[in-house]
Amino acid sequence: MKAEATPWRALLAAANELGVPPQLFWKLSLKEWRALSTSVTRIGPLARRDFNYLTLQFPDFPHDHS
């Protein structure tokens, strides 16, 4: 049996483990898929200053500046 050029079964299984449904998987660009599937351990943890920056840029709730 010839090996697949692209391991679709493994890619879909990985997407399923990440909680990405098939219909969304097929809409992802390669760049988006790589971002989703890159291991956090390979890119390292988020530094506190980066976390603080992100929370200011994208707050869960509007800040009360009164």
mmCIF file of the N, C-alpha and C atoms, coordinates in Angstrom:
data_MODEL
# 
_entry.id   MODEL 
# 
loop_
_atom_site.group_PDB 
_atom_site.id 
_atom_site.type_symbol 
_atom_site.label_atom_id 
_atom_site.label_alt_id 
_atom_site.label_comp_id 
_atom_site.label_asym_id 
_atom_site.label_entity_id 
_atom_site.label_seq_id 
_atom_site.pdbx_PDB_ins_code 
_atom_site.Cartn_x 
_atom_site.Cartn_y 
_atom_site.Cartn_z 
_atom_site.occupancy 
_atom_site.B_iso_or_equiv 
_atom_site.pdbx_formal_charge 
_atom_site.auth_seq_id 
_atom_site.auth_comp_id 
_atom_site.auth_asym_id 
_atom_site.auth_atom_id 
_atom_site.pdbx_PDB_model_num 
ATOM 1   N N  . MET A 1 1  ? 0.846   -1.182 0.000  1.00 0.00 ? 1  MET A N  1 
ATOM 2   C CA . MET A 1 1  ? 0.000   0.000  0.000  1.00 0.00 ? 1  MET A CA 1 
ATOM 3   C C  . MET A 1 1  ? 0.895   1.249  0.000  1.00 0.00 ? 1  MET A C  1 
ATOM 4   N N  . LYS A 1 2  ? 0.592   2.173  -0.879 1.00 0.00 ? 2  LYS A N  1 
ATOM 5   C CA . LYS A 1 2  ? 1.366   3.392  -1.030 1.00 0.00 ? 2  LYS A CA 1 
ATOM 6   C C  . LYS A 1 2  ? 1.022   4.392  0.082  1.00 0.00 ? 2  LYS A C  1 
ATOM 7   N N  . ALA A 1 3  ? 2.049   5.037  0.634  1.00 0.00 ? 3  ALA A N  1 
ATOM 8   C CA . ALA A 1 3  ? 1.833   6.043  1.672  1.00 0.00 ? 3  ALA A CA 1 
ATOM 9   C C  . ALA A 1 3  ? 1.195   7.290  1.071  1.00 0.00 ? 3  ALA A C  1 
ATOM 10  N N  . GLU A 1 4  ? 0.336   7.925  1.862  1.00 0.00 ? 4  GLU A N  1 
ATOM 11  C CA . GLU A 1 4  ? -0.302  9.163  1.413  1.00 0.00 ? 4  GLU A CA 1 
ATOM 12  C C  . GLU A 1 4  ? 0.731   10.281 1.307  1.00 0.00 ? 4  GLU A C  1 
ATOM 13  N N  . ALA A 1 5  ? 0.590   11.127 0.300  1.00 0.00 ? 5  ALA A N  1 
ATOM 14  C CA . ALA A 1 5  ? 1.458   12.293 0.173  1.00 0.00 ? 5  ALA A CA 1 
ATOM 15  C C  . ALA A 1 5  ? 1.180   13.260 1.322  1.00 0.00 ? 5  ALA A C  1 
ATOM 16  N N  . THR A 1 6  ? -0.079  13.430 1.664  1.00 0.00 ? 6  THR A N  1 
ATOM 17  C CA . THR A 1 6  ? -0.493  14.261 2.791  1.00 0.00 ? 6  THR A CA 1 
ATOM 18  C C  . THR A 1 6  ? -1.267  13.370 3.755  1.00 0.00 ? 6  THR A C  1 
ATOM 19  N N  . PRO A 1 7  ? -0.842  13.297 5.012  1.00 0.00 ? 7  PRO A N  1 
ATOM 20  C CA . PRO A 1 7  ? -1.498  12.389 5.974  1.00 0.00 ? 7  PRO A CA 1 
ATOM 21  C C  . PRO A 1 7  ? -2.823  12.955 6.508  1.00 0.00 ? 7  PRO A C  1 
ATOM 22  N N  . TRP A 1 8  ? -3.841  12.987 5.649  1.00 0.00 ? 8  TRP A N  1 
ATOM 23  C CA . TRP A 1 8  ? -5.109  13.611 6.002  1.00 0.00 ? 8  TRP A CA 1 
ATOM 24  C C  . TRP A 1 8  ? -5.732  13.014 7.254  1.00 0.00 ? 8  TRP A C  1 
ATOM 25  N N  . ARG A 1 9  ? -5.691  11.699 7.376  1.00 0.00 ? 9  ARG A N  1 
ATOM 26  C CA . ARG A 1 9  ? -6.298  11.040 8.537  1.00 0.00 ? 9  ARG A CA 1 
ATOM 27  C C  . ARG A 1 9  ? -5.659  11.546 9.838  1.00 0.00 ? 9  ARG A C  1 
ATOM 28  N N  . ALA A 1 10 ? -4.329  11.629 9.854  1.00 0.00 ? 10 ALA A N  1 
ATOM 29  C CA . ALA A 1 10 ? -3.616  12.110 11.041 1.00 0.00 ? 10 ALA A CA 1 
ATOM 30  C C  . ALA A 1 10 ? -3.904  13.593 11.293 1.00 0.00 ? 10 ALA A C  1 
ATOM 31  N N  . LEU A 1 11 ? -3.974  14.384 10.230 1.00 0.00 ? 11 LEU A N  1 
ATOM 32  C CA . LEU A 1 11 ? -4.269  15.811 10.390 1.00 0.00 ? 11 LEU A CA 1 
ATOM 33  C C  . LEU A 1 11 ? -5.672  16.036 10.946 1.00 0.00 ? 11 LEU A C  1 
ATOM 34  N N  . LEU A 1 12 ? -6.642  15.272 10.441 1.00 0.00 ? 12 LEU A N  1 
ATOM 35  C CA . LEU A 1 12 ? -8.011  15.396 10.949 1.00 0.00 ? 12 LEU A CA 1 
ATOM 36  C C  . LEU A 1 12 ? -8.109  14.913 12.392 1.00 0.00 ? 12 LEU A C  1 
ATOM 37  N N  . ALA A 1 13 ? -7.366  13.859 12.735 1.00 0.00 ? 13 ALA A N  1 
ATOM 38  C CA . ALA A 1 13 ? -7.352  13.377 14.116 1.00 0.00 ? 13 ALA A CA 1 
ATOM 39  C C  . ALA A 1 13 ? -6.765  14.444 15.042 1.00 0.00 ? 13 ALA A C  1 
ATOM 40  N N  . ALA A 1 14 ? -5.701  15.090 14.604 1.00 0.00 ? 14 ALA A N  1 
ATOM 41  C CA . ALA A 1 14 ? -5.092  16.162 15.409 1.00 0.00 ? 14 ALA A CA 1 
ATOM 42  C C  . ALA A 1 14 ? -6.064  17.323 15.568 1.00 0.00 ? 14 ALA A C  1 
ATOM 43  N N  . ALA A 1 15 ? -6.759  17.676 14.495 1.00 0.00 ? 15 ALA A N  1 
ATOM 44  C CA . ALA A 1 15 ? -7.747  18.756 14.568 1.00 0.00 ? 15 ALA A CA 1 
ATOM 45  C C  . ALA A 1 15 ? -8.849  18.390 15.558 1.00 0.00 ? 15 ALA A C  1 
ATOM 46  N N  . ASN A 1 16 ? -9.277  17.148 15.521 1.00 0.00 ? 16 ASN A N  1 
ATOM 47  C CA . ASN A 1 16 ? -10.314 16.685 16.443 1.00 0.00 ? 16 ASN A CA 1 
ATOM 48  C C  . ASN A 1 16 ? -9.840  16.801 17.890 1.00 0.00 ? 16 ASN A C  1 
ATOM 49  N N  . GLU A 1 17 ? -8.590  16.438 18.147 1.00 0.00 ? 17 GLU A N  1 
ATOM 50  C CA . GLU A 1 17 ? -8.036  16.558 19.499 1.00 0.00 ? 17 GLU A CA 1 
ATOM 51  C C  . GLU A 1 17 ? -7.980  18.012 19.961 1.00 0.00 ? 17 GLU A C  1 
ATOM 52  N N  . LEU A 1 18 ? -7.792  18.925 19.018 1.00 0.00 ? 18 LEU A N  1 
ATOM 53  C CA . LEU A 1 18 ? -7.763  20.357 19.337 1.00 0.00 ? 18 LEU A CA 1 
ATOM 54  C C  . LEU A 1 18 ? -9.165  20.960 19.426 1.00 0.00 ? 18 LEU A C  1 
ATOM 55  N N  . GLY A 1 19 ? -10.182 20.159 19.102 1.00 0.00 ? 19 GLY A N  1 
ATOM 56  C CA . GLY A 1 19 ? -11.555 20.653 19.153 1.00 0.00 ? 19 GLY A CA 1 
ATOM 57  C C  . GLY A 1 19 ? -11.987 21.397 17.907 1.00 0.00 ? 19 GLY A C  1 
ATOM 58  N N  . VAL A 1 20 ? -11.245 21.201 16.811 1.00 0.00 ? 20 VAL A N  1 
ATOM 59  C CA . VAL A 1 20 ? -11.576 21.861 15.543 1.00 0.00 ? 20 VAL A CA 1 
ATOM 60  C C  . VAL A 1 20 ? -12.460 20.915 14.727 1.00 0.00 ? 20 VAL A C  1 
ATOM 61  N N  . PRO A 1 21 ? -13.720 21.279 14.493 1.00 0.00 ? 21 PRO A N  1 
ATOM 62  C CA . PRO A 1 21 ? -14.598 20.403 13.716 1.00 0.00 ? 21 PRO A CA 1 
ATOM 63  C C  . PRO A 1 21 ? -14.159 20.337 12.252 1.00 0.00 ? 21 PRO A C  1 
ATOM 64  N N  . PRO A 1 22 ? -14.465 19.223 11.575 1.00 0.00 ? 22 PRO A N  1 
ATOM 65  C CA . PRO A 1 22 ? -14.024 19.048 10.183 1.00 0.00 ? 22 PRO A CA 1 
ATOM 66  C C  . PRO A 1 22 ? -14.389 20.208 9.265  1.00 0.00 ? 22 PRO A C  1 
ATOM 67  N N  . GLN A 1 23 ? -15.615 20.750 9.386  1.00 0.00 ? 23 GLN A N  1 
ATOM 68  C CA . GLN A 1 23 ? -16.012 21.831 8.482  1.00 0.00 ? 23 GLN A CA 1 
ATOM 69  C C  . GLN A 1 23 ? -15.142 23.067 8.676  1.00 0.00 ? 23 GLN A C  1 
ATOM 70  N N  . LEU A 1 24 ? -14.666 23.311 9.897  1.00 0.00 ? 24 LEU A N  1 
ATOM 71  C CA . LEU A 1 24 ? -13.762 24.426 10.142 1.00 0.00 ? 24 LEU A CA 1 
ATOM 72  C C  . LEU A 1 24 ? -12.338 24.083 9.700  1.00 0.00 ? 24 LEU A C  1 
ATOM 73  N N  . PHE A 1 25 ? -11.934 22.839 9.923  1.00 0.00 ? 25 PHE A N  1 
ATOM 74  C CA . PHE A 1 25 ? -10.604 22.392 9.499  1.00 0.00 ? 25 PHE A CA 1 
ATOM 75  C C  . PHE A 1 25 ? -10.370 22.666 8.019  1.00 0.00 ? 25 PHE A C  1 
ATOM 76  N N  . TRP A 1 26 ? -11.367 22.336 7.186  1.00 0.00 ? 26 TRP A N  1 
ATOM 77  C CA . TRP A 1 26 ? -11.198 22.492 5.744  1.00 0.00 ? 26 TRP A CA 1 
ATOM 78  C C  . TRP A 1 26 ? -11.186 23.955 5.309  1.00 0.00 ? 26 TRP A C  1 
ATOM 79  N N  . LYS A 1 27 ? -11.616 24.862 6.168  1.00 0.00 ? 27 LYS A N  1 
ATOM 80  C CA . LYS A 1 27 ? -11.597 26.293 5.839  1.00 0.00 ? 27 LYS A CA 1 
ATOM 81  C C  . LYS A 1 27 ? -10.311 26.983 6.280  1.00 0.00 ? 27 LYS A C  1 
ATOM 82  N N  . LEU A 1 28 ? -9.501  26.302 7.097  1.00 0.00 ? 28 LEU A N  1 
ATOM 83  C CA . LEU A 1 28 ? -8.272  26.905 7.608  1.00 0.00 ? 28 LEU A CA 1 
ATOM 84  C C  . LEU A 1 28 ? -7.220  27.040 6.517  1.00 0.00 ? 28 LEU A C  1 
ATOM 85  N N  . SER A 1 29 ? -6.488  28.138 6.576  1.00 0.00 ? 29 SER A N  1 
ATOM 86  C CA . SER A 1 29 ? -5.316  28.259 5.701  1.00 0.00 ? 29 SER A CA 1 
ATOM 87  C C  . SER A 1 29 ? -4.198  27.440 6.322  1.00 0.00 ? 29 SER A C  1 
ATOM 88  N N  . LEU A 1 30 ? -3.165  27.168 5.547  1.00 0.00 ? 30 LEU A N  1 
ATOM 89  C CA . LEU A 1 30 ? -2.022  26.429 6.068  1.00 0.00 ? 30 LEU A CA 1 
ATOM 90  C C  . LEU A 1 30 ? -1.378  27.191 7.228  1.00 0.00 ? 30 LEU A C  1 
ATOM 91  N N  . LYS A 1 31 ? -1.302  28.503 7.103  1.00 0.00 ? 31 LYS A N  1 
ATOM 92  C CA . LYS A 1 31 ? -0.722  29.328 8.173  1.00 0.00 ? 31 LYS A CA 1 
ATOM 93  C C  . LYS A 1 31 ? -1.555  29.217 9.455  1.00 0.00 ? 31 LYS A C  1 
ATOM 94  N N  . GLU A 1 32 ? -2.885  29.230 9.320  1.00 0.00 ? 32 GLU A N  1 
ATOM 95  C CA . GLU A 1 32 ? -3.755  29.099 10.491 1.00 0.00 ? 32 GLU A CA 1 
ATOM 96  C C  . GLU A 1 32 ? -3.600  27.722 11.133 1.00 0.00 ? 32 GLU A C  1 
ATOM 97  N N  . TRP A 1 33 ? -3.532  26.683 10.284 1.00 0.00 ? 33 TRP A N  1 
ATOM 98  C CA . TRP A 1 33 ? -3.375  25.329 10.814 1.00 0.00 ? 33 TRP A CA 1 
ATOM 99  C C  . TRP A 1 33 ? -2.055  25.199 11.569 1.00 0.00 ? 33 TRP A C  1 
ATOM 100 N N  . ARG A 1 34 ? -0.998  25.746 11.015 1.00 0.00 ? 34 ARG A N  1 
ATOM 101 C CA . ARG A 1 34 ? 0.294   25.670 11.697 1.00 0.00 ? 34 ARG A CA 1 
ATOM 102 C C  . ARG A 1 34 ? 0.253   26.395 13.038 1.00 0.00 ? 34 ARG A C  1 
ATOM 103 N N  . ALA A 1 35 ? -0.424  27.526 13.091 1.00 0.00 ? 35 ALA A N  1 
ATOM 104 C CA . ALA A 1 35 ? -0.538  28.265 14.348 1.00 0.00 ? 35 ALA A CA 1 
ATOM 105 C C  . ALA A 1 35 ? -1.328  27.463 15.381 1.00 0.00 ? 35 ALA A C  1 
ATOM 106 N N  . LEU A 1 36 ? -2.397  26.816 14.940 1.00 0.00 ? 36 LEU A N  1 
ATOM 107 C CA . LEU A 1 36 ? -3.208  26.014 15.851 1.00 0.00 ? 36 LEU A CA 1 
ATOM 108 C C  . LEU A 1 36 ? -2.496  24.758 16.321 1.00 0.00 ? 36 LEU A C  1 
ATOM 109 N N  . SER A 1 37 ? -1.734  24.157 15.454 1.00 0.00 ? 37 SER A N  1 
ATOM 110 C CA . SER A 1 37 ? -1.161  22.852 15.765 1.00 0.00 ? 37 SER A CA 1 
ATOM 111 C C  . SER A 1 37 ? 0.257   22.904 16.301 1.00 0.00 ? 37 SER A C  1 
ATOM 112 N N  . THR A 1 38 ? 0.852   24.089 16.391 1.00 0.00 ? 38 THR A N  1 
ATOM 113 C CA . THR A 1 38 ? 2.190   24.203 16.945 1.00 0.00 ? 38 THR A CA 1 
ATOM 114 C C  . THR A 1 38 ? 2.118   23.972 18.449 1.00 0.00 ? 38 THR A C  1 
ATOM 115 N N  . SER A 1 39 ? 2.943   23.107 18.930 1.00 0.00 ? 39 SER A N  1 
ATOM 116 C CA . SER A 1 39 ? 2.967   22.760 20.342 1.00 0.00 ? 39 SER A CA 1 
ATOM 117 C C  . SER A 1 39 ? 3.404   23.960 21.177 1.00 0.00 ? 39 SER A C  1 
ATOM 118 N N  . VAL A 1 40 ? 2.696   24.197 22.263 1.00 0.00 ? 40 VAL A N  1 
ATOM 119 C CA . VAL A 1 40 ? 3.047   25.289 23.171 1.00 0.00 ? 40 VAL A CA 1 
ATOM 120 C C  . VAL A 1 40 ? 4.424   25.047 23.766 1.00 0.00 ? 40 VAL A C  1 
ATOM 121 N N  . THR A 1 41 ? 4.778   23.796 23.964 1.00 0.00 ? 41 THR A N  1 
ATOM 122 C CA . THR A 1 41 ? 6.094   23.508 24.541 1.00 0.00 ? 41 THR A CA 1 
ATOM 123 C C  . THR A 1 41 ? 7.208   23.875 23.577 1.00 0.00 ? 41 THR A C  1 
ATOM 124 N N  . ARG A 1 42 ? 6.927   23.887 22.284 1.00 0.00 ? 42 ARG A N  1 
ATOM 125 C CA . ARG A 1 42 ? 7.949   24.272 21.316 1.00 0.00 ? 42 ARG A CA 1 
ATOM 126 C C  . ARG A 1 42 ? 8.127   25.774 21.248 1.00 0.00 ? 42 ARG A C  1 
ATOM 127 N N  . ILE A 1 43 ? 7.070   26.518 21.508 1.00 0.00 ? 43 ILE A N  1 
ATOM 128 C CA . ILE A 1 43 ? 7.188   27.974 21.434 1.00 0.00 ? 43 ILE A CA 1 
ATOM 129 C C  . ILE A 1 43 ? 7.420   28.597 22.804 1.00 0.00 ? 43 ILE A C  1 
ATOM 130 N N  . GLY A 1 44 ? 7.256   27.819 23.857 1.00 0.00 ? 44 GLY A N  1 
ATOM 131 C CA . GLY A 1 44 ? 7.516   28.292 25.205 1.00 0.00 ? 44 GLY A CA 1 
ATOM 132 C C  . GLY A 1 44 ? 6.323   29.000 25.815 1.00 0.00 ? 44 GLY A C  1 
ATOM 133 N N  . PRO A 1 45 ? 6.388   29.194 27.115 1.00 0.00 ? 45 PRO A N  1 
ATOM 134 C CA . PRO A 1 45 ? 5.271   29.858 27.800 1.00 0.00 ? 45 PRO A CA 1 
ATOM 135 C C  . PRO A 1 45 ? 5.241   31.348 27.496 1.00 0.00 ? 45 PRO A C  1 
ATOM 136 N N  . LEU A 1 46 ? 4.083   31.936 27.716 1.00 0.00 ? 46 LEU A N  1 
ATOM 137 C CA . LEU A 1 46 ? 3.888   33.370 27.505 1.00 0.00 ? 46 LEU A CA 1 
ATOM 138 C C  . LEU A 1 46 ? 4.507   34.127 28.681 1.00 0.00 ? 46 LEU A C  1 
ATOM 139 N N  . ALA A 1 47 ? 5.353   35.095 28.388 1.00 0.00 ? 47 ALA A N  1 
ATOM 140 C CA . ALA A 1 47 ? 5.972   35.908 29.435 1.00 0.00 ? 47 ALA A CA 1 
ATOM 141 C C  . ALA A 1 47 ? 4.914   36.798 30.071 1.00 0.00 ? 47 ALA A C  1 
ATOM 142 N N  . ARG A 1 48 ? 5.083   37.136 31.321 1.00 0.00 ? 48 ARG A N  1 
ATOM 143 C CA . ARG A 1 48 ? 4.112   37.961 32.057 1.00 0.00 ? 48 ARG A CA 1 
ATOM 144 C C  . ARG A 1 48 ? 3.872   39.297 31.365 1.00 0.00 ? 48 ARG A C  1 
ATOM 145 N N  . ARG A 1 49 ? 4.948   39.956 30.887 1.00 0.00 ? 49 ARG A N  1 
ATOM 146 C CA . ARG A 1 49 ? 4.772   41.263 30.240 1.00 0.00 ? 49 ARG A CA 1 
ATOM 147 C C  . ARG A 1 49 ? 3.955   41.122 28.959 1.00 0.00 ? 49 ARG A C  1 
ATOM 148 N N  . ASP A 1 50 ? 4.144   40.027 28.225 1.00 0.00 ? 50 ASP A N  1 
ATOM 149 C CA . ASP A 1 50 ? 3.357   39.794 27.014 1.00 0.00 ? 50 ASP A CA 1 
ATOM 150 C C  . ASP A 1 50 ? 1.899   39.519 27.363 1.00 0.00 ? 50 ASP A C  1 
ATOM 151 N N  . PHE A 1 51 ? 1.691   38.760 28.424 1.00 0.00 ? 51 PHE A N  1 
ATOM 152 C CA . PHE A 1 51 ? 0.329   38.491 28.885 1.00 0.00 ? 51 PHE A CA 1 
ATOM 153 C C  . PHE A 1 51 ? -0.370  39.791 29.275 1.00 0.00 ? 51 PHE A C  1 
ATOM 154 N N  . ASN A 1 52 ? 0.324   40.620 30.057 1.00 0.00 ? 52 ASN A N  1 
ATOM 155 C CA . ASN A 1 52 ? -0.262  41.898 30.476 1.00 0.00 ? 52 ASN A CA 1 
ATOM 156 C C  . ASN A 1 52 ? -0.598  42.774 29.279 1.00 0.00 ? 52 ASN A C  1 
ATOM 157 N N  . TYR A 1 53 ? 0.285   42.805 28.284 1.00 0.00 ? 53 TYR A N  1 
ATOM 158 C CA . TYR A 1 53 ? 0.029   43.572 27.061 1.00 0.00 ? 53 TYR A CA 1 
ATOM 159 C C  . TYR A 1 53 ? -1.236  43.056 26.363 1.00 0.00 ? 53 TYR A C  1 
ATOM 160 N N  . LEU A 1 54 ? -1.347  41.744 26.243 1.00 0.00 ? 54 LEU A N  1 
ATOM 161 C CA . LEU A 1 54 ? -2.516  41.161 25.571 1.00 0.00 ? 54 LEU A CA 1 
ATOM 162 C C  . LEU A 1 54 ? -3.808  41.437 26.334 1.00 0.00 ? 54 LEU A C  1 
ATOM 163 N N  . THR A 1 55 ? -3.747  41.382 27.665 1.00 0.00 ? 55 THR A N  1 
ATOM 164 C CA . THR A 1 55 ? -4.968  41.648 28.430 1.00 0.00 ? 55 THR A CA 1 
ATOM 165 C C  . THR A 1 55 ? -5.408  43.102 28.304 1.00 0.00 ? 55 THR A C  1 
ATOM 166 N N  . LEU A 1 56 ? -4.453  43.999 28.111 1.00 0.00 ? 56 LEU A N  1 
ATOM 167 C CA . LEU A 1 56 ? -4.829  45.396 27.882 1.00 0.00 ? 56 LEU A CA 1 
ATOM 168 C C  . LEU A 1 56 ? -5.398  45.591 26.473 1.00 0.00 ? 56 LEU A C  1 
ATOM 169 N N  . GLN A 1 57 ? -4.831  44.901 25.505 1.00 0.00 ? 57 GLN A N  1 
ATOM 170 C CA . GLN A 1 57 ? -5.289  45.030 24.122 1.00 0.00 ? 57 GLN A CA 1 
ATOM 171 C C  . GLN A 1 57 ? -6.627  44.333 23.877 1.00 0.00 ? 57 GLN A C  1 
ATOM 172 N N  . PHE A 1 58 ? -6.854  43.221 24.570 1.00 0.00 ? 58 PHE A N  1 
ATOM 173 C CA . PHE A 1 58 ? -8.046  42.398 24.355 1.00 0.00 ? 58 PHE A CA 1 
ATOM 174 C C  . PHE A 1 58 ? -8.682  42.032 25.689 1.00 0.00 ? 58 PHE A C  1 
ATOM 175 N N  . PRO A 1 59 ? -9.267  42.998 26.388 1.00 0.00 ? 59 PRO A N  1 
ATOM 176 C CA . PRO A 1 59 ? -9.847  42.710 27.713 1.00 0.00 ? 59 PRO A CA 1 
ATOM 177 C C  . PRO A 1 59 ? -11.085 41.824 27.603 1.00 0.00 ? 59 PRO A C  1 
ATOM 178 N N  . ASP A 1 60 ? -11.291 41.015 28.634 1.00 0.00 ? 60 ASP A N  1 
ATOM 179 C CA . ASP A 1 60 ? -12.508 40.196 28.708 1.00 0.00 ? 60 ASP A CA 1 
ATOM 180 C C  . ASP A 1 60 ? -13.721 41.082 28.932 1.00 0.00 ? 60 ASP A C  1 
ATOM 181 N N  . PHE A 1 61 ? -13.516 42.136 29.721 1.00 0.00 ? 61 PHE A N  1 
ATOM 182 C CA . PHE A 1 61 ? -14.593 43.065 30.031 1.00 0.00 ? 61 PHE A CA 1 
ATOM 183 C C  . PHE A 1 61 ? -14.036 44.481 29.872 1.00 0.00 ? 61 PHE A C  1 
ATOM 184 N N  . PRO A 1 62 ? -14.862 45.423 29.486 1.00 0.00 ? 62 PRO A N  1 
ATOM 185 C CA . PRO A 1 62 ? -14.376 46.809 29.376 1.00 0.00 ? 62 PRO A CA 1 
ATOM 186 C C  . PRO A 1 62 ? -13.851 47.294 30.725 1.00 0.00 ? 62 PRO A C  1 
ATOM 187 N N  . HIS A 1 63 ? -12.755 48.029 30.705 1.00 0.00 ? 63 HIS A N  1 
ATOM 188 C CA . HIS A 1 63 ? -12.195 48.591 31.928 1.00 0.00 ? 63 HIS A CA 1 
ATOM 189 C C  . HIS A 1 63 ? -13.009 49.798 32.356 1.00 0.00 ? 63 HIS A C  1 
ATOM 190 N N  . ASP A 1 64 ? -13.184 49.931 33.655 1.00 0.00 ? 64 ASP A N  1 
ATOM 191 C CA . ASP A 1 64 ? -13.874 51.098 34.204 1.00 0.00 ? 64 ASP A CA 1 
ATOM 192 C C  . ASP A 1 64 ? -12.813 52.132 34.528 1.00 0.00 ? 64 ASP A C  1 
ATOM 193 N N  . HIS A 1 65 ? -12.741 53.202 33.748 1.00 0.00 ? 65 HIS A N  1 
ATOM 194 C CA . HIS A 1 65 ? -11.729 54.228 33.916 1.00 0.00 ? 65 HIS A CA 1 
ATOM 195 C C  . HIS A 1 65 ? -12.229 55.415 34.724 1.00 0.00 ? 65 HIS A C  1 
ATOM 196 N N  . SER A 1 66 ? -13.234 55.195 35.600 1.00 0.00 ? 66 SER A N  1 
ATOM 197 C CA . SER A 1 66 ? -13.770 56.313 36.375 1.00 0.00 ? 66 SER A CA 1 
ATOM 198 C C  . SER A 1 66 ? -12.996 56.555 37.648 1.00 0.00 ? 66 SER A C  1 
# 
